[in-house]
Amino acid sequence: LLNAKTDHKVITEVVQEGNDFTWTQTIPNWTWSNKFSVGQECELATMMGSKFKAPVTLEGGKISIPFPQYHFTAEIIEDKLVMV
């Protein structure tokens, strides 16, 4: 799994319904998915499966989530969620 992003093409699907998002990443034999709502504390999972709670914010078109080991930021650009 640690080499997954370099060894395989990662397919990312993002579904948005208002302030609710579902983010799913898939490689052969592995899928990682999180559902979250902007403006709320949500239960999320790391790529390795550890669960944690964190607030999800949206400011200036950027979604921000403090994961335990890093800070996730993505920007909404032309109806796409792009990691920045």
C-alpha positions as CSV (number, residue, x, y, z in Angstrom):
1,L,0.0,0.0,0.0
2,L,2.8,2.4,0.8
3,N,4.0,2.2,-2.9
4,A,0.5,2.1,-4.3
5,K,0.5,5.7,-5.6
6,T,3.8,5.2,-7.5
7,D,3.2,1.6,-8.7
8,H,-0.4,2.0,-9.9
9,K,-2.7,4.5,-11.4
10,V,-5.0,5.9,-8.7
11,I,-8.6,6.6,-9.6
12,T,-10.2,9.3,-7.6
13,E,-13.9,9.9,-7.5
14,V,-15.5,12.8,-5.7
15,V,-19.3,13.2,-5.3
16,Q,-20.7,16.4,-4.0
17,E,-24.3,16.9,-2.8
18,G,-24.5,20.4,-1.3
19,N,-22.0,20.5,1.6
20,D,-21.7,16.7,1.7
21,F,-18.8,15.0,-0.1
22,T,-17.8,11.4,-0.7
23,W,-14.1,11.0,-1.7
24,T,-13.0,7.6,-2.9
25,Q,-9.6,6.5,-4.2
26,T,-9.1,3.1,-5.9
27,I,-6.1,1.1,-7.1
28,P,-6.2,-2.7,-7.9
29,N,-7.3,-4.6,-4.8
30,W,-7.7,-1.6,-2.6
31,T,-10.3,1.2,-2.0
32,W,-10.2,4.1,0.4
33,S,-13.3,6.2,1.0
34,N,-14.3,9.1,3.3
35,K,-17.6,10.9,3.6
36,F,-17.6,14.4,5.1
37,S,-19.7,17.5,5.5
38,V,-18.3,21.0,5.3
39,G,-18.7,22.9,8.5
40,Q,-19.0,19.8,10.7
41,E,-16.7,17.5,12.7
42,C,-16.6,14.2,10.8
43,E,-15.4,10.7,11.5
44,L,-12.8,9.9,8.8
45,A,-10.2,7.2,8.1
46,T,-6.6,7.4,7.1
47,M,-5.3,5.5,4.1
48,M,-4.1,2.8,6.5
49,G,-7.6,2.5,8.1
50,S,-7.1,4.4,11.4
51,K,-10.2,6.3,12.3
52,F,-10.2,9.8,13.7
53,K,-12.5,12.9,14.0
54,A,-11.7,16.2,12.5
55,P,-13.5,19.4,11.5
56,V,-13.9,20.0,7.8
57,T,-13.8,23.7,6.7
58,L,-14.4,25.4,3.4
59,E,-12.8,28.9,3.0
60,G,-12.0,30.6,-0.3
61,G,-13.1,27.6,-2.3
62,K,-10.6,25.3,-0.4
63,I,-11.6,22.3,1.7
64,S,-9.3,21.8,4.7
65,I,-9.1,18.7,6.9
66,P,-6.4,18.2,9.6
67,F,-5.4,14.5,9.3
68,P,-3.3,13.0,12.1
69,Q,0.0,13.0,10.1
70,Y,-0.7,15.8,7.6
71,H,-3.1,18.6,6.6
72,F,-5.3,17.9,3.6
73,T,-6.3,20.8,1.4
74,A,-8.2,20.6,-1.9
75,E,-9.6,23.4,-4.0
76,I,-12.8,23.4,-6.1
77,I,-11.8,24.3,-9.6
78,E,-14.4,24.1,-12.5
79,D,-16.5,21.6,-10.6
80,K,-13.5,19.4,-9.7
81,L,-11.9,18.9,-6.3
82,V,-8.1,19.3,-6.8
83,M,-5.6,18.5,-4.1
84,V,-3.3,21.5,-3.4
